[in-house]
Amino acid sequence: SSGINAEWPLRPGRWKVPELSDLIKEEKLKHHSFPFVALTETWLKSYISDAQLRLPGYTVSRSDRDAKTGGGVLLYSHVNIPVSECTKFDDGTCEGIFCKFSTDCDSALIPLL
């Protein structure tokens, strides 16, 4: 089993996307894979495009906190596990996403708050 034991804040000017990409590549060389990478406290705003957050081989689903500083969640899902539906949640205090993944055989819902 492999896991990431680090904080990966994506705050503008301090984005860690390249480092996260490198870590995933290193783990892949060890035959470890990450079907999902979940991040909280991303500090992202809606003016930051998904293209700026791109990780090769992953799809981005996110909910940003635009009204205040901090907050936000982001889920990277491997392209082999397609998102069939993703619902955003924001009550002004907490952001979240609920992503449904479906295959021919099964489906799952991943909540990220």
Contacts in CASP RR format, 6 or more apart in sequence:
PFRMAT RR
TARGET T0000
AUTHOR 0000-0000-0000
METHOD contacts of the structure
MODEL  1
SSGINAEWPLRPGRWKVPELSDLIKEEKLKHHSFPFVALTETWLKSYISD
AQLRLPGYTVSRSDRDAKTGGGVLLYSHVNIPVSECTKFDDGTCEGIFCK
FSTDCDSALIPLL
2 27 0 8 1.000
2 30 0 8 1.000
2 32 0 8 1.000
2 34 0 8 1.000
3 27 0 8 1.000
3 32 0 8 1.000
3 34 0 8 1.000
4 23 0 8 1.000
4 34 0 8 1.000
4 37 0 8 1.000
6 23 0 8 1.000
8 16 0 8 1.000
8 19 0 8 1.000
8 20 0 8 1.000
8 39 0 8 1.000
9 16 0 8 1.000
9 41 0 8 1.000
9 42 0 8 1.000
9 43 0 8 1.000
10 16 0 8 1.000
10 17 0 8 1.000
10 39 0 8 1.000
10 42 0 8 1.000
10 43 0 8 1.000
10 44 0 8 1.000
10 53 0 8 1.000
10 74 0 8 1.000
11 43 0 8 1.000
12 43 0 8 1.000
12 45 0 8 1.000
12 48 0 8 1.000
15 52 0 8 1.000
15 53 0 8 1.000
17 52 0 8 1.000
17 53 0 8 1.000
17 54 0 8 1.000
17 55 0 8 1.000
20 37 0 8 1.000
20 55 0 8 1.000
21 55 0 8 1.000
21 56 0 8 1.000
24 34 0 8 1.000
24 37 0 8 1.000
24 55 0 8 1.000
27 33 0 8 1.000
27 34 0 8 1.000
33 78 0 8 1.000
34 76 0 8 1.000
34 78 0 8 1.000
35 77 0 8 1.000
35 78 0 8 1.000
35 80 0 8 1.000
35 81 0 8 1.000
36 75 0 8 1.000
36 76 0 8 1.000
36 77 0 8 1.000
36 78 0 8 1.000
36 81 0 8 1.000
36 110 0 8 1.000
37 55 0 8 1.000
37 58 0 8 1.000
37 75 0 8 1.000
37 76 0 8 1.000
38 73 0 8 1.000
38 74 0 8 1.000
38 75 0 8 1.000
38 76 0 8 1.000
38 110 0 8 1.000
38 112 0 8 1.000
39 73 0 8 1.000
39 74 0 8 1.000
39 75 0 8 1.000
39 76 0 8 1.000
40 71 0 8 1.000
40 72 0 8 1.000
40 73 0 8 1.000
40 112 0 8 1.000
40 113 0 8 1.000
41 70 0 8 1.000
41 71 0 8 1.000
41 72 0 8 1.000
42 62 0 8 1.000
42 64 0 8 1.000
42 71 0 8 1.000
42 72 0 8 1.000
42 73 0 8 1.000
42 74 0 8 1.000
43 65 0 8 1.000
43 69 0 8 1.000
43 70 0 8 1.000
43 71 0 8 1.000
43 72 0 8 1.000
44 53 0 8 1.000
44 62 0 8 1.000
44 64 0 8 1.000
44 65 0 8 1.000
44 72 0 8 1.000
44 74 0 8 1.000
45 64 0 8 1.000
45 65 0 8 1.000
45 66 0 8 1.000
46 64 0 8 1.000
46 66 0 8 1.000
48 64 0 8 1.000
50 60 0 8 1.000
50 62 0 8 1.000
53 60 0 8 1.000
53 62 0 8 1.000
53 74 0 8 1.000
54 60 0 8 1.000
55 76 0 8 1.000
57 78 0 8 1.000
57 79 0 8 1.000
58 76 0 8 1.000
58 77 0 8 1.000
58 78 0 8 1.000
58 79 0 8 1.000
59 76 0 8 1.000
59 77 0 8 1.000
59 78 0 8 1.000
59 79 0 8 1.000
59 82 0 8 1.000
59 83 0 8 1.000
60 74 0 8 1.000
60 75 0 8 1.000
60 76 0 8 1.000
61 74 0 8 1.000
61 75 0 8 1.000
61 77 0 8 1.000
61 83 0 8 1.000
61 86 0 8 1.000
61 97 0 8 1.000
61 99 0 8 1.000
62 72 0 8 1.000
62 73 0 8 1.000
62 74 0 8 1.000
62 75 0 8 1.000
62 97 0 8 1.000
63 72 0 8 1.000
63 73 0 8 1.000
63 88 0 8 1.000
63 89 0 8 1.000
63 90 0 8 1.000
63 95 0 8 1.000
63 96 0 8 1.000
63 97 0 8 1.000
64 72 0 8 1.000
64 95 0 8 1.000
65 71 0 8 1.000
65 72 0 8 1.000
65 90 0 8 1.000
65 92 0 8 1.000
65 95 0 8 1.000
67 92 0 8 1.000
71 95 0 8 1.000
72 95 0 8 1.000
72 96 0 8 1.000
73 95 0 8 1.000
73 96 0 8 1.000
73 97 0 8 1.000
73 112 0 8 1.000
73 113 0 8 1.000
75 97 0 8 1.000
75 99 0 8 1.000
75 110 0 8 1.000
75 112 0 8 1.000
77 83 0 8 1.000
77 99 0 8 1.000
77 101 0 8 1.000
81 101 0 8 1.000
81 103 0 8 1.000
82 101 0 8 1.000
82 102 0 8 1.000
83 99 0 8 1.000
83 100 0 8 1.000
83 101 0 8 1.000
84 100 0 8 1.000
84 101 0 8 1.000
84 102 0 8 1.000
84 107 0 8 1.000
85 99 0 8 1.000
85 100 0 8 1.000
86 97 0 8 1.000
86 98 0 8 1.000
86 99 0 8 1.000
86 100 0 8 1.000
87 97 0 8 1.000
87 98 0 8 1.000
87 99 0 8 1.000
88 95 0 8 1.000
88 96 0 8 1.000
88 97 0 8 1.000
89 95 0 8 1.000
89 96 0 8 1.000
89 97 0 8 1.000
89 98 0 8 1.000
89 113 0 8 1.000
90 96 0 8 1.000
94 113 0 8 1.000
95 113 0 8 1.000
96 111 0 8 1.000
96 112 0 8 1.000
96 113 0 8 1.000
97 111 0 8 1.000
97 112 0 8 1.000
98 109 0 8 1.000
98 110 0 8 1.000
98 111 0 8 1.000
98 112 0 8 1.000
99 109 0 8 1.000
99 110 0 8 1.000
99 112 0 8 1.000
100 107 0 8 1.000
100 108 0 8 1.000
100 109 0 8 1.000
100 110 0 8 1.000
101 107 0 8 1.000
101 108 0 8 1.000
101 109 0 8 1.000
101 110 0 8 1.000
END
